[in-house]
Amino acid sequence: MIEPPDYREKFANRVRSLREAANLSIERASEQGGLSPTFWGSVERAAQEPCLNTIFGFAQGLGTSGRTLMTFEHEDDDDEVRRELNNLLDLFTPDQLRLSLDISRSIYKYKPALRDGTIEKPR
């Protein structure tokens, strides 16, 4: 029989990774979400699991939506840089997402030139 995923652990990792990506302390994030720092920390350690109402408090504390908070697929990424970038993108506003897309497209345009050596790499 296949062992089901440990969603308590997945949620704890997701909360911690989004909080770290947002550069928030537990105290600041819990204050923004209307939760106690002690409870926030215990959820991040997977010692407690939140009810539905507090899940939305976590989302508010992280400045994101409940839907984004409950998206666990990034946790399985093997590439640490891609996982960190995905977590950061999950915290962006729609305007910030649009700007990052425009910047990423500009960077991508120069990708072949970097490989050919026609553009000097920054040192």
C-alpha positions in Angstrom: 0.0 0.0 0.0 1.2 3.5 -0.9 1.8 5.8 2.1 -0.2 9.0 1.8 1.6 12.3 1.9 2.1 14.0 5.3 0.1 17.1 4.7 0.9 18.5 8.1 4.6 18.4 7.2 4.0 19.8 3.7 2.0 22.7 5.1 4.7 23.4 7.7 7.4 23.5 5.0 5.2 25.6 2.7 4.5 28.2 5.5 8.2 28.3 6.4 9.5 28.6 2.8 7.0 31.4 2.0 7.8 33.3 5.2 11.5 33.0 4.5 11.0 34.1 0.9 9.1 37.1 2.1 12.0 37.8 4.6 9.5 37.9 7.5 10.2 36.9 11.1 7.7 34.6 12.8 6.8 37.5 15.0 6.0 39.9 12.1 4.2 37.3 10.0 2.0 36.1 13.0 1.2 39.7 13.9 0.1 40.4 10.3 -2.0 37.2 10.3 -3.6 37.8 13.7 -2.0 34.6 15.2 0.3 34.1 18.1 4.0 33.6 17.4 4.0 30.5 19.5 1.3 28.9 17.5 2.9 30.0 14.2 6.2 28.4 15.2 4.5 25.2 16.3 2.8 24.9 12.9 6.1 25.5 11.1 7.6 22.7 13.2 4.6 20.5 12.3 3.8 20.1 16.0 0.3 21.5 15.5 -2.1 21.7 12.6 -4.2 24.7 11.9 -8.0 24.8 11.3 -9.4 26.3 8.2 -9.8 29.8 9.8 -6.2 29.9 10.9 -5.0 28.7 7.5 -6.3 32.0 6.1 -4.6 33.8 9.0 -1.3 32.3 7.8 -2.1 33.4 4.3 -2.8 36.9 5.5 0.4 37.0 7.6 2.4 36.0 4.5 0.6 38.5 2.2 -0.7 35.8 -0.1 -4.0 33.9 -0.8 -5.2 30.7 0.8 -5.0 29.1 -2.6 -1.3 30.0 -3.0 -0.5 28.9 0.5 -2.1 25.5 -0.1 -0.2 24.9 -3.4 2.4 22.2 -2.5 3.8 21.2 -5.8 6.8 23.5 -5.5 8.0 21.6 -2.4 8.9 18.6 -4.6 11.2 20.5 -7.0 14.7 19.1 -6.9 16.3 22.4 -8.0 16.7 24.7 -5.0 17.0 27.9 -7.1 13.8 27.1 -9.0 12.0 26.2 -5.7 13.1 29.5 -4.1 12.1 31.5 -7.2 8.7 29.8 -7.3 8.1 30.6 -3.6 9.0 34.3 -4.2 6.8 34.5 -7.3 3.9 33.1 -5.2 4.2 36.2 -3.0 4.1 38.8 -5.8 1.2 41.0 -6.6 -0.3 40.8 -10.1 1.7 44.0 -11.1 4.9 42.5 -9.7 4.3 39.3 -11.6 3.8 41.2 -14.9 7.1 43.1 -14.2 9.0 40.0 -13.4 7.7 38.3 -16.6 8.8 41.3 -18.7 12.3 41.2 -17.0 12.5 37.5 -17.5 11.7 37.8 -21.1 14.4 40.4 -21.5 16.9 38.2 -19.8 15.9 35.3 -22.0 16.5 37.3 -25.2 20.1 37.7 -24.2 20.6 34.0 -23.4 21.9 33.0 -26.9 24.2 36.0 -27.0 25.7 35.0 -23.6 26.4 31.5 -24.8 28.1 32.8 -28.0 30.3 35.1 -25.9 29.1 38.2 -27.8 27.9 39.8 -24.6 30.4 40.2 -21.7 29.3 38.5 -18.5 29.2 40.6 -15.4 32.1 40.0 -13.0 
